[in-house]
Amino acid sequence: MRVDNRSLRLEIEDQMKLHGYSLNKVAELTGINAGNLSMVLNGRARAMTIGHLDALAEVFGNLLPA
């Protein structure tokens, strides 16, 4: 299994750019509060819930490298 040292935050930002989604659009699609999502992307939140990760995976697809 290949290990990638990228942070989840950078992966989310890249996926947002790839899909052309704003923070508010991701919040709308995932059901994650825009303020909480902003805190995650700005490194001010300690962790995300499994529910948040599941919602992001559903919107962006599988975030794990092949």
N, CA, C and O atoms as a CHARMM CRD file, in Angstrom:
* protein
*
  264
    1    1 MET  N      0.83500  -1.17800   0.00000 PROA 1      0.00000
    2    1 MET  CA     0.00000   0.00000   0.00000 PROA 1      0.00000
    3    1 MET  C      0.88200   1.24300   0.00000 PROA 1      0.00000
    4    1 MET  O      1.83100   1.34600   0.77700 PROA 1      0.00000
    5    2 ARG  N      0.56300   2.16600  -0.86300 PROA 2      0.00000
    6    2 ARG  CA     1.33100   3.40200  -0.96900 PROA 2      0.00000
    7    2 ARG  C      0.87500   4.37700   0.11200 PROA 2      0.00000
    8    2 ARG  O     -0.32600   4.54800   0.31700 PROA 2      0.00000
    9    3 VAL  N      1.80100   5.01000   0.79400 PROA 3      0.00000
   10    3 VAL  CA     1.47200   5.99300   1.82300 PROA 3      0.00000
   11    3 VAL  C      1.75000   7.37400   1.26300 PROA 3      0.00000
   12    3 VAL  O      2.84300   7.64800   0.76600 PROA 3      0.00000
   13    4 ASP  N      0.76100   8.23100   1.34800 PROA 4      0.00000
   14    4 ASP  CA     0.88900   9.59800   0.87200 PROA 4      0.00000
   15    4 ASP  C      0.85500  10.52000   2.08000 PROA 4      0.00000
   16    4 ASP  O     -0.02500  10.39300   2.93200 PROA 4      0.00000
   17    5 ASN  N      1.79000  11.43000   2.16200 PROA 5      0.00000
   18    5 ASN  CA     1.92600  12.27100   3.33900 PROA 5      0.00000
   19    5 ASN  C      1.15000  13.58100   3.23500 PROA 5      0.00000
   20    5 ASN  O      1.34700  14.47900   4.05300 PROA 5      0.00000
   21    6 ARG  N      0.27700  13.70200   2.24800 PROA 6      0.00000
   22    6 ARG  CA    -0.52300  14.92100   2.11200 PROA 6      0.00000
   23    6 ARG  C     -1.53300  15.01500   3.24600 PROA 6      0.00000
   24    6 ARG  O     -2.02800  14.00200   3.74000 PROA 6      0.00000
   25    7 SER  N     -1.82700  16.22600   3.64300 PROA 7      0.00000
   26    7 SER  CA    -2.82500  16.39600   4.69400 PROA 7      0.00000
   27    7 SER  C     -4.22600  16.32800   4.09900 PROA 7      0.00000
   28    7 SER  O     -4.43000  16.60100   2.91600 PROA 7      0.00000
   29    8 LEU  N     -5.16000  15.96800   4.92000 PROA 8      0.00000
   30    8 LEU  CA    -6.55000  15.91500   4.50000 PROA 8      0.00000
   31    8 LEU  C     -7.01000  17.31100   4.06800 PROA 8      0.00000
   32    8 LEU  O     -7.76100  17.44800   3.10300 PROA 8      0.00000
   33    9 ARG  N     -6.56900  18.31800   4.76800 PROA 9      0.00000
   34    9 ARG  CA    -6.93300  19.69800   4.43200 PROA 9      0.00000
   35    9 ARG  C     -6.52300  20.04100   3.00700 PROA 9      0.00000
   36    9 ARG  O     -7.31300  20.61300   2.25500 PROA 9      0.00000
   37   10 LEU  N     -5.29800  19.69800   2.63100 PROA 10     0.00000
   38   10 LEU  CA    -4.83800  19.97500   1.26700 PROA 10     0.00000
   39   10 LEU  C     -5.61800  19.17300   0.23500 PROA 10     0.00000
   40   10 LEU  O     -5.89800  19.66700  -0.85700 PROA 10     0.00000
   41   11 GLU  N     -5.96700  17.95200   0.57300 PROA 11     0.00000
   42   11 GLU  CA    -6.74300  17.12100  -0.34300 PROA 11     0.00000
   43   11 GLU  C     -8.13800  17.71300  -0.55500 PROA 11     0.00000
   44   11 GLU  O     -8.63000  17.74800  -1.68200 PROA 11     0.00000
   45   12 ILE  N     -8.76600  18.17200   0.50700 PROA 12     0.00000
   46   12 ILE  CA   -10.08500  18.79200   0.38400 PROA 12     0.00000
   47   12 ILE  C     -9.99600  20.05100  -0.47400 PROA 12     0.00000
   48   12 ILE  O    -10.83500  20.27100  -1.34800 PROA 12     0.00000
   49   13 GLU  N     -8.97900  20.87800  -0.22600 PROA 13     0.00000
   50   13 GLU  CA    -8.80800  22.09700  -1.02200 PROA 13     0.00000
   51   13 GLU  C     -8.60400  21.76800  -2.49800 PROA 13     0.00000
   52   13 GLU  O     -9.18400  22.42400  -3.36300 PROA 13     0.00000
   53   14 ASP  N     -7.79200  20.76700  -2.79100 PROA 14     0.00000
   54   14 ASP  CA    -7.56400  20.36200  -4.18000 PROA 14     0.00000
   55   14 ASP  C     -8.85200  19.85900  -4.83400 PROA 14     0.00000
   56   14 ASP  O     -9.13200  20.18000  -5.98900 PROA 14     0.00000
   57   15 GLN  N     -9.63100  19.07400  -4.09700 PROA 15     0.00000
   58   15 GLN  CA   -10.88600  18.55500  -4.63100 PROA 15     0.00000
   59   15 GLN  C    -11.88900  19.68900  -4.86700 PROA 15     0.00000
   60   15 GLN  O    -12.63700  19.66500  -5.84500 PROA 15     0.00000
   61   16 MET  N    -11.90300  20.66800  -3.98400 PROA 16     0.00000
   62   16 MET  CA   -12.78000  21.82300  -4.17400 PROA 16     0.00000
   63   16 MET  C    -12.41800  22.55500  -5.46300 PROA 16     0.00000
   64   16 MET  O    -13.29700  22.92900  -6.23900 PROA 16     0.00000
   65   17 LYS  N    -11.13100  22.75600  -5.68700 PROA 17     0.00000
   66   17 LYS  CA   -10.67900  23.42400  -6.91700 PROA 17     0.00000
   67   17 LYS  C    -11.01800  22.57900  -8.14300 PROA 17     0.00000
   68   17 LYS  O    -11.51600  23.10100  -9.14100 PROA 17     0.00000
   69   18 LEU  N    -10.75200  21.28600  -8.07100 PROA 18     0.00000
   70   18 LEU  CA   -11.00700  20.38000  -9.18000 PROA 18     0.00000
   71   18 LEU  C    -12.48100  20.39200  -9.59500 PROA 18     0.00000
   72   18 LEU  O    -12.79700  20.37800 -10.78500 PROA 18     0.00000
   73   19 HSD  N    -13.37200  20.41700  -8.61300 PROA 19     0.00000
   74   19 HSD  CA   -14.80700  20.39600  -8.87700 PROA 19     0.00000
   75   19 HSD  C    -15.38900  21.80100  -9.05600 PROA 19     0.00000
   76   19 HSD  O    -16.55000  21.94200  -9.44100 PROA 19     0.00000
   77   20 GLY  N    -14.60200  22.82800  -8.78300 PROA 20     0.00000
   78   20 GLY  CA   -15.08700  24.20700  -8.89400 PROA 20     0.00000
   79   20 GLY  C    -16.06900  24.58000  -7.79600 PROA 20     0.00000
   80   20 GLY  O    -16.95400  25.40900  -8.00600 PROA 20     0.00000
   81   21 TYR  N    -15.91600  23.96700  -6.61700 PROA 21     0.00000
   82   21 TYR  CA   -16.83400  24.20100  -5.50300 PROA 21     0.00000
   83   21 TYR  C    -16.28100  25.25000  -4.55500 PROA 21     0.00000
   84   21 TYR  O    -15.09500  25.24300  -4.22400 PROA 21     0.00000
   85   22 SER  N    -17.14300  26.14000  -4.12800 PROA 22     0.00000
   86   22 SER  CA   -16.79800  27.09400  -3.07400 PROA 22     0.00000
   87   22 SER  C    -16.98900  26.40900  -1.72400 PROA 22     0.00000
   88   22 SER  O    -17.53800  25.31000  -1.64700 PROA 22     0.00000
   89   23 LEU  N    -16.53900  27.05300  -0.68600 PROA 23     0.00000
   90   23 LEU  CA   -16.72500  26.52700   0.66300 PROA 23     0.00000
   91   23 LEU  C    -18.21800  26.37900   0.94700 PROA 23     0.00000
   92   23 LEU  O    -18.65000  25.36900   1.50200 PROA 23     0.00000
   93   24 ASN  N    -19.00300  27.38300   0.56700 PROA 24     0.00000
   94   24 ASN  CA   -20.44100  27.31500   0.81000 PROA 24     0.00000
   95   24 ASN  C    -21.10500  26.19400   0.02300 PROA 24     0.00000
   96   24 ASN  O    -22.04800  25.57700   0.51700 PROA 24     0.00000
   97   25 LYS  N    -20.63400  25.91700  -1.18700 PROA 25     0.00000
   98   25 LYS  CA   -21.19600  24.82400  -1.98600 PROA 25     0.00000
   99   25 LYS  C    -20.87800  23.47600  -1.33500 PROA 25     0.00000
  100   25 LYS  O    -21.74300  22.60400  -1.26000 PROA 25     0.00000
  101   26 VAL  N    -19.64300  23.30500  -0.86500 PROA 26     0.00000
  102   26 VAL  CA   -19.27700  22.05500  -0.18100 PROA 26     0.00000
  103   26 VAL  C    -20.10600  21.89900   1.08700 PROA 26     0.00000
  104   26 VAL  O    -20.57500  20.80400   1.39800 PROA 26     0.00000
  105   27 ALA  N    -20.28400  22.99000   1.81400 PROA 27     0.00000
  106   27 ALA  CA   -21.10600  22.94200   3.02400 PROA 27     0.00000
  107   27 ALA  C    -22.53300  22.51100   2.68700 PROA 27     0.00000
  108   27 ALA  O    -23.11900  21.68200   3.38300 PROA 27     0.00000
  109   28 GLU  N    -23.08300  23.07700   1.61900 PROA 28     0.00000
  110   28 GLU  CA   -24.44200  22.72300   1.18900 PROA 28     0.00000
  111   28 GLU  C    -24.54300  21.25400   0.78600 PROA 28     0.00000
  112   28 GLU  O    -25.48200  20.56100   1.17700 PROA 28     0.00000
  113   29 LEU  N    -23.57600  20.78500   0.00500 PROA 29     0.00000
  114   29 LEU  CA   -23.61200  19.40600  -0.49100 PROA 29     0.00000
  115   29 LEU  C    -23.36900  18.36700   0.59700 PROA 29     0.00000
  116   29 LEU  O    -23.91300  17.26400   0.53900 PROA 29     0.00000
  117   30 THR  N    -22.55200  18.71600   1.58800 PROA 30     0.00000
  118   30 THR  CA   -22.18800  17.75400   2.62900 PROA 30     0.00000
  119   30 THR  C    -23.05000  17.85200   3.87600 PROA 30     0.00000
  120   30 THR  O    -23.14400  16.89500   4.64600 PROA 30     0.00000
  121   31 GLY  N    -23.67600  18.99500   4.07800 PROA 31     0.00000
  122   31 GLY  CA   -24.41200  19.20500   5.32000 PROA 31     0.00000
  123   31 GLY  C    -23.50900  19.62600   6.46700 PROA 31     0.00000
  124   31 GLY  O    -23.96100  19.71200   7.60800 PROA 31     0.00000
  125   32 ILE  N    -22.23700  19.89000   6.18000 PROA 32     0.00000
  126   32 ILE  CA   -21.30000  20.36600   7.20000 PROA 32     0.00000
  127   32 ILE  C    -21.47700  21.87300   7.32600 PROA 32     0.00000
  128   32 ILE  O    -21.50800  22.57600   6.31600 PROA 32     0.00000
  129   33 ASN  N    -21.59100  22.37000   8.52900 PROA 33     0.00000
  130   33 ASN  CA   -21.71000  23.80200   8.76400 PROA 33     0.00000
  131   33 ASN  C    -20.53200  24.52700   8.11900 PROA 33     0.00000
  132   33 ASN  O    -19.38500  24.11900   8.29600 PROA 33     0.00000
  133   34 ALA  N    -20.80400  25.60300   7.37000 PROA 34     0.00000
  134   34 ALA  CA   -19.75200  26.33400   6.65500 PROA 34     0.00000
  135   34 ALA  C    -18.68600  26.86800   7.61100 PROA 34     0.00000
  136   34 ALA  O    -17.50600  26.89500   7.26100 PROA 34     0.00000
  137   35 GLY  N    -19.08000  27.28800   8.79500 PROA 35     0.00000
  138   35 GLY  CA   -18.11300  27.77200   9.78400 PROA 35     0.00000
  139   35 GLY  C    -17.17800  26.67100  10.24300 PROA 35     0.00000
  140   35 GLY  O    -15.97300  26.88600  10.37700 PROA 35     0.00000
  141   36 ASN  N    -17.73400  25.49100  10.48500 PROA 36     0.00000
  142   36 ASN  CA   -16.90200  24.35100  10.89300 PROA 36     0.00000
  143   36 ASN  C    -15.95600  23.94000   9.77100 PROA 36     0.00000
  144   36 ASN  O    -14.78500  23.64400  10.00900 PROA 36     0.00000
  145   37 LEU  N    -16.47500  23.92600   8.54900 PROA 37     0.00000
  146   37 LEU  CA   -15.64200  23.56600   7.40100 PROA 37     0.00000
  147   37 LEU  C    -14.51500  24.57800   7.22800 PROA 37     0.00000
  148   37 LEU  O    -13.38100  24.19900   6.93500 PROA 37     0.00000
  149   38 SER  N    -14.81600  25.84600   7.40400 PROA 38     0.00000
  150   38 SER  CA   -13.80100  26.89800   7.32100 PROA 38     0.00000
  151   38 SER  C    -12.71600  26.69300   8.37200 PROA 38     0.00000
  152   38 SER  O    -11.53000  26.85100   8.08500 PROA 38     0.00000
  153   39 MET  N    -13.12300  26.34300   9.58400 PROA 39     0.00000
  154   39 MET  CA   -12.14800  26.11000  10.65500 PROA 39     0.00000
  155   39 MET  C    -11.22200  24.94600  10.30200 PROA 39     0.00000
  156   39 MET  O    -10.01900  25.00900  10.55600 PROA 39     0.00000
  157   40 VAL  N    -11.77600  23.89200   9.72000 PROA 40     0.00000
  158   40 VAL  CA   -10.96800  22.73900   9.30400 PROA 40     0.00000
  159   40 VAL  C     -9.96200  23.17200   8.24500 PROA 40     0.00000
  160   40 VAL  O     -8.77800  22.84700   8.33700 PROA 40     0.00000
  161   41 LEU  N    -10.43700  23.91100   7.23100 PROA 41     0.00000
  162   41 LEU  CA    -9.56800  24.30800   6.13100 PROA 41     0.00000
  163   41 LEU  C     -8.51400  25.32700   6.54300 PROA 41     0.00000
  164   41 LEU  O     -7.47600  25.44800   5.89300 PROA 41     0.00000
  165   42 ASN  N     -8.77500  26.05700   7.61600 PROA 42     0.00000
  166   42 ASN  CA    -7.80400  27.03600   8.10400 PROA 42     0.00000
  167   42 ASN  C     -6.94700  26.50300   9.24400 PROA 42     0.00000
  168   42 ASN  O     -6.17200  27.24600   9.84600 PROA 42     0.00000
  169   43 GLY  N     -7.08800  25.21400   9.53700 PROA 43     0.00000
  170   43 GLY  CA    -6.24400  24.58000  10.54600 PROA 43     0.00000
  171   43 GLY  C     -6.60100  24.93000  11.96800 PROA 43     0.00000
  172   43 GLY  O     -5.78700  24.73200  12.87000 PROA 43     0.00000
  173   44 ARG  N     -7.80100  25.44700  12.20000 PROA 44     0.00000
  174   44 ARG  CA    -8.19300  25.82700  13.55800 PROA 44     0.00000
  175   44 ARG  C     -9.03500  24.76700  14.25000 PROA 44     0.00000
  176   44 ARG  O     -9.28500  24.86300  15.45100 PROA 44     0.00000
  177   45 ALA  N     -9.47600  23.75600  13.50700 PROA 45     0.00000
  178   45 ALA  CA   -10.25300  22.67000  14.10400 PROA 45     0.00000
  179   45 ALA  C     -9.32400  21.49200  14.36200 PROA 45     0.00000
  180   45 ALA  O     -8.42500  21.21500  13.56900 PROA 45     0.00000
  181   46 ARG  N     -9.54300  20.81500  15.45400 PROA 46     0.00000
  182   46 ARG  CA    -8.67300  19.69600  15.80800 PROA 46     0.00000
  183   46 ARG  C     -8.95800  18.44600  14.99900 PROA 46     0.00000
  184   46 ARG  O     -8.03700  17.72200  14.62100 PROA 46     0.00000
  185   47 ALA  N    -10.22000  18.19200  14.73400 PROA 47     0.00000
  186   47 ALA  CA   -10.56600  16.93700  14.06300 PROA 47     0.00000
  187   47 ALA  C    -11.89700  17.07400  13.35000 PROA 47     0.00000
  188   47 ALA  O    -12.67500  17.99600  13.59700 PROA 47     0.00000
  189   48 MET  N    -12.12900  16.12800  12.45900 PROA 48     0.00000
  190   48 MET  CA   -13.41800  16.02400  11.78900 PROA 48     0.00000
  191   48 MET  C    -14.07600  14.74200  12.27000 PROA 48     0.00000
  192   48 MET  O    -13.40300  13.79400  12.67300 PROA 48     0.00000
  193   49 THR  N    -15.39500  14.73000  12.22200 PROA 49     0.00000
  194   49 THR  CA   -16.10100  13.51800  12.62500 PROA 49     0.00000
  195   49 THR  C    -16.09700  12.50900  11.47100 PROA 49     0.00000
  196   49 THR  O    -15.83800  12.86700  10.32200 PROA 49     0.00000
  197   50 ILE  N    -16.38100  11.27900  11.78700 PROA 50     0.00000
  198   50 ILE  CA   -16.51500  10.25100  10.75900 PROA 50     0.00000
  199   50 ILE  C    -17.64100  10.63300   9.80500 PROA 50     0.00000
  200   50 ILE  O    -17.54800  10.39700   8.60000 PROA 50     0.00000
  201   51 GLY  N    -18.69700  11.22100  10.34400 PROA 51     0.00000
  202   51 GLY  CA   -19.80700  11.67400   9.50400 PROA 51     0.00000
  203   51 GLY  C    -19.36800  12.72100   8.49200 PROA 51     0.00000
  204   51 GLY  O    -19.79600  12.69500   7.33800 PROA 51     0.00000
  205   52 HSD  N    -18.50300  13.65300   8.93200 PROA 52     0.00000
  206   52 HSD  CA   -17.97100  14.66700   8.01700 PROA 52     0.00000
  207   52 HSD  C    -17.13500  14.00800   6.91700 PROA 52     0.00000
  208   52 HSD  O    -17.27200  14.33700   5.73800 PROA 52     0.00000
  209   53 LEU  N    -16.28300  13.09100   7.31000 PROA 53     0.00000
  210   53 LEU  CA   -15.43500  12.40100   6.32500 PROA 53     0.00000
  211   53 LEU  C    -16.27700  11.61200   5.32500 PROA 53     0.00000
  212   53 LEU  O    -15.98700  11.60100   4.12900 PROA 53     0.00000
  213   54 ASP  N    -17.32000  10.95300   5.82500 PROA 54     0.00000
  214   54 ASP  CA   -18.21100  10.20700   4.93600 PROA 54     0.00000
  215   54 ASP  C    -18.90400  11.14300   3.94800 PROA 54     0.00000
  216   54 ASP  O    -19.01600  10.82500   2.76400 PROA 54     0.00000
  217   55 ALA  N    -19.36900  12.29400   4.43300 PROA 55     0.00000
  218   55 ALA  CA   -20.05900  13.25400   3.56800 PROA 55     0.00000
  219   55 ALA  C    -19.11200  13.80100   2.50100 PROA 55     0.00000
  220   55 ALA  O    -19.50300  13.94500   1.34200 PROA 55     0.00000
  221   56 LEU  N    -17.87700  14.10400   2.87900 PROA 56     0.00000
  222   56 LEU  CA   -16.89400  14.58800   1.90500 PROA 56     0.00000
  223   56 LEU  C    -16.56800  13.51800   0.87400 PROA 56     0.00000
  224   56 LEU  O    -16.44600  13.81100  -0.31600 PROA 56     0.00000
  225   57 ALA  N    -16.42900  12.28500   1.32800 PROA 57     0.00000
  226   57 ALA  CA   -16.14000  11.18400   0.39900 PROA 57     0.00000
  227   57 ALA  C    -17.28400  11.00000  -0.58400 PROA 57     0.00000
  228   57 ALA  O    -17.05900  10.69700  -1.75500 PROA 57     0.00000
  229   58 GLU  N    -18.50500  11.18000  -0.11200 PROA 58     0.00000
  230   58 GLU  CA   -19.66200  11.03300  -1.00000 PROA 58     0.00000
  231   58 GLU  C    -19.66900  12.13300  -2.06400 PROA 58     0.00000
  232   58 GLU  O    -19.99800  11.87100  -3.22100 PROA 58     0.00000
  233   59 VAL  N    -19.31200  13.35200  -1.68400 PROA 59     0.00000
  234   59 VAL  CA   -19.30800  14.47900  -2.62400 PROA 59     0.00000
  235   59 VAL  C    -18.13600  14.39400  -3.59500 PROA 59     0.00000
  236   59 VAL  O    -18.30400  14.61500  -4.79400 PROA 59     0.00000
  237   60 PHE  N    -16.95600  14.07500  -3.08600 PROA 60     0.00000
  238   60 PHE  CA   -15.74900  14.10600  -3.90800 PROA 60     0.00000
  239   60 PHE  C    -15.36100  12.73900  -4.45900 PROA 60     0.00000
  240   60 PHE  O    -14.51400  12.65100  -5.34800 PROA 60     0.00000
  241   61 GLY  N    -15.95600  11.69300  -3.95300 PROA 61     0.00000
  242   61 GLY  CA   -15.53400  10.34400  -4.33900 PROA 61     0.00000
  243   61 GLY  C    -14.41900   9.89100  -3.41900 PROA 61     0.00000
  244   61 GLY  O    -14.15700  10.52500  -2.39700 PROA 61     0.00000
  245   62 ASN  N    -13.77300   8.82100  -3.76800 PROA 62     0.00000
  246   62 ASN  CA   -12.69100   8.25900  -2.95200 PROA 62     0.00000
  247   62 ASN  C    -11.49200   9.18900  -2.96000 PROA 62     0.00000
  248   62 ASN  O    -10.92300   9.44600  -4.02100 PROA 62     0.00000
  249   63 LEU  N    -11.09400   9.70200  -1.79500 PROA 63     0.00000
  250   63 LEU  CA    -9.97100  10.63100  -1.69300 PROA 63     0.00000
  251   63 LEU  C     -8.63500   9.93900  -1.53100 PROA 63     0.00000
  252   63 LEU  O     -7.59400  10.59700  -1.52000 PROA 63     0.00000
  253   64 LEU  N     -8.64600   8.62200  -1.40600 PROA 64     0.00000
  254   64 LEU  CA    -7.38900   7.90800  -1.21700 PROA 64     0.00000
  255   64 LEU  C     -6.68100   7.71100  -2.55200 PROA 64     0.00000
  256   64 LEU  O     -7.33000   7.43400  -3.56000 PROA 64     0.00000
  257   65 PRO  N     -5.36200   7.85000  -2.57100 PROA 65     0.00000
  258   65 PRO  CA    -4.62500   7.64000  -3.82800 PROA 65     0.00000
  259   65 PRO  C     -4.70800   6.18900  -4.27700 PROA 65     0.00000
  260   65 PRO  O     -4.84300   5.27500  -3.46400 PROA 65     0.00000
  261   66 ALA  N     -4.62600   6.00300  -5.56100 PROA 66     0.00000
  262   66 ALA  CA    -4.70300   4.63400  -6.11600 PROA 66     0.00000
  263   66 ALA  C     -3.41000   3.88000  -5.87200 PROA 66     0.00000
  264   66 ALA  O     -3.28900   2.72000  -6.26500 PROA 66     0.00000
